[in-house]
Amino acid sequence: MSDEDITLTAGDAEVTVQPGNGGRVGGLRIGGVELLRQGQRFGCFPMVPWCGRIRDGRFLDGAAVRQMPLNAPPHAIHGTARDGAWRTARTSTAEAVITYELVDPWPHPGRVTQVVALTEDALTLTMSVETYESSFPAQIGWHPWFNRNLGGEDVTLDFAPAWQEERGDDHLPTGNRVEPKPGPWDDCFGMPGGVDVTLTWPGQLELKVTSRQEWVVVYDEQDAAVCVEPQTGPPNGLNTAPRLVTPLEPLEASTTWSWRRL
């Protein structure tokens, strides 16, 4: 099937899925109000086969050291799948399944599958990474750009992480866990009971980002949008907390955004 945009609807919620633009969710409208920052590189993109930055673009893959392109010098950032064209496997009114084949510069063949499922009051994104051949380390995450303002007051964030990963001058975790600090943030937090972050646009909408994963990056250093990014490991995690994809065991993760009007 093609890589043309897909529109999903449920009640007064509408989602645009863009297989041809990195497999991203290009828009989420609730009652006609767009929640995601618009633009070619925004919306909500999948971070796979790694999340955030890899130090110097290098990671250990068994005995081999792999080098990824330095697309955020001096590091490599956010995986390769957001820059490729995904393919549509199947669609219905409220669900789309899209796939991406891992290719160069990633050193291993594999398939990423993403399921985008919409209901009247929630959007669930599910992703898996499978390998046909050799095992390899990988990560899964999502990078939504939520509009800071929907026409009223700015959004507020509420969450209670167990710790914050101390961030070095190179924007990567140092390995130390510290007490959560007030924002602004470009930081990774640990939530061992699962990611649970509430975004509130006062008088308009409350949206909860949840996931069974225990890592979330929060980025709110830009005026236009705030990002709440559930992921299967911390930045540089291919080196510090690798999760192995094997022929018998794919890597899977999901996140749900649920909302209610205020």
N, C-alpha and C positions, 0 to 999 in steps of 0.2 A: 504494500500500500504506500501512499504518498507521504511526504513530510509537510503537507500543508497544515495551516492552523486548524485547530479543533475547538469548537465551542460546546461546553457542557452547561446544562441548566437543571436546576432543582428549586422549586418555589420561586422566590425572587432573587436567587443567587445565580450568578453566571461566571463561568471560568473559561479563560482562553488558554489552551495548551499549544505550545509552539515547538513541535518536533524539530523543525528545520533550523531553529535558533537555539541550539544547545539543549533541547529537551526541557525548556523552562516553562513555568506557568507565567504567561505574559500579563494576565490580568485576573483579578477577583473583584467582581462587582456585587454589592449587596444592596438591593433596592435602588440600583442605578448608581451607587457611590463606589468609586474605584479605590480599593484599599492599597494596591501595590503601585510603587513608583513606576512610571511609564518610561520606556526607552529600550533600545536594542540590548543593552547590557544589564537591565534591571529586572523587574518582575520578581520571580523566585527561581533561581537556577540550581540544578543538582551539582553537588560537589562530590566528584567521584573520578578516578579511584583514590583520591585523597582529599582531605579538608584543610583549609587554611594553608599556611606556609610550610614548605619543607626547607630545612636549613641548607643553604647553598645549592638547593635543587638536587641534593644527593641522598639516597637512602640505601640501606643494606638489604639485599634480596638474596637470602641464603648466604653464599660466600661472595656473591658479586656486588659491587657497588654500582648502582644505576644513577645516571645523570638525566634530570629532567630540564627542559628549557627554562631559563630564568625570566619568567614573565612578570615577576615583581622583584627586580634586582635588589639585593643579591640572592633572592630566594625564588622558588617556584611556588605558585599559589593556586589553590582551588581545583586541582585536577584538570583533566583534558576533555571530559565529556561535554562541558558547557560550550566548547568551541567547535563541536562537531554537529553533524546533522543526524538526528535520530529518525527512526522509521516508525510508522504507525502499525501496530500489530492488529488492534481491533478497537472499536469505539461503540458506545451506546449513548443514549441521551445524557446520562450522568456519569459515565466512566470512560476513561481512555487508557489503553495500554500501549506504551511506546518502548522501543528497544534501541540500544546503541552497542555497536561492536567495538571493543577496545582495539586500537591500532596505534602505530607509531605516533608519538615517541614512547608510548607505554610498551614495555618489553614483552608482555605476555598477551596472547589472544584470550578473549573472554567476552562475555555478554552482560550488559547491564539492562535490566528491565525495570521500568517505572510504571506504577499504576496510580492514576489520578482519579479519585472517587469523590463525587460531590453529593451531599444531601442538602436539605433545606437550611440546616444550621451548622454544617461542618464540611470541611475539606480534609480528606486523608490522602497523604502521599506515602507510597510504599516503594522501596527500591531494593533490588537484589543484584549481587555480582556473582556470576558463575564462571568457572574456568573449564575449558575442554581438555586441558593438558596439564601443565605444571602448576603447582601451588604458588601463590604469591601473596604478599601483604597488601591490604587495601583498606580504605575507609569510605564511608557513606555519610553524606550530610546534605542539608538544604540551606540556601542563602536567600531568604526573602527580604525584599526591601519594602517595608511597610511605610506608607506615607505618614509623615510626622503629624500632618494636619489634614483633616477631612472637611475643612470649611468652618470649624469652630475652634475650640481650644486644642493645644498640642497634646499629643498622646503622652500618657504616663506608663511606666513599666513597674510591675510588682513581681518580685520573685525572691526566694529565700534559699540561696545556694549554701551548701555545706562549706565550700571553700572557693577561693579564687586562685587560679594559677598565676604565680608571680611572673610578670612580663619583663623580659630583658630589654635593653636598648635596641636589640635587633627585632623586636616585636614577637619574639618566640618565648614560650614558657622556659623558665630557668630550671624547672624541676622542683622548686619550692612551692608549697601550698600556704597561702596566707589568708587572713580574715578578709571577707569581701569588703571592698572599698567603694565609696560613692563614685558615680560616673563623673564626666563622660568616659565611656568604655570603648576599647577595642581589645576585649579580654575574654578569656576562657574560664568558665565556672564549672564546678562539680556539683551535680545533683544526684546522689546515689539512689534515691527513690524514684528517679525518672525526671526528665525535664518537665517543668511546669512554670510557665511565664505568662502573666496576664498583661495584655495591652489594653488600656482604657482611653478612649476618646471621649472626654467628659460630655455627658448629655446626649451622646450619639450611639456609641457602640463599645461593647467589651468583647475582646477576642483572646482566647486562651490557646497558647502553643504548648502542646504536650507531646511527649515521646517516652518510650521505655528506656531510651539511651540515657546515660548519666552525664553527658557533656553538652554544654551549650556555650557558644560564643555570642556575646552581645556587642554590637557595634552601633554607636549613636553619635559619632563625631561629625556627621554631615547634617546640614540644616534641613535637607529635604526629606530624609527618611531615617528610620531606625531598623536595625537588622537583629533578628533573634534566630540563631542558627543551631538547631539540634544536630549532633553528629556522633559517630561511633567511637571517636577518640579525640584527643586534644590536637592542636596544631603541632606539626612535626611528629605526629603520632606514628608514621611509618617507621620512624627510628626509635621512638621512646615507648610506644605501646602498640606494637603491630598486631593486627588481627589477620589471620591467615585464611585465604580462600583456597579450598581444596576441591578436587573433583567430586568428593562426597559431601562437602559442606560449603554451600554458598554463604556469602555474607548478606544479611538481610536487616533492614531497619524500616521504621515508619514514623511519621509524625502526623498529628491531627491538629487542625485549627478549628476550634468551635467558637461560635459567637452568639451574642444576644444583644438585642436593642436596649438602650437605656432610656 
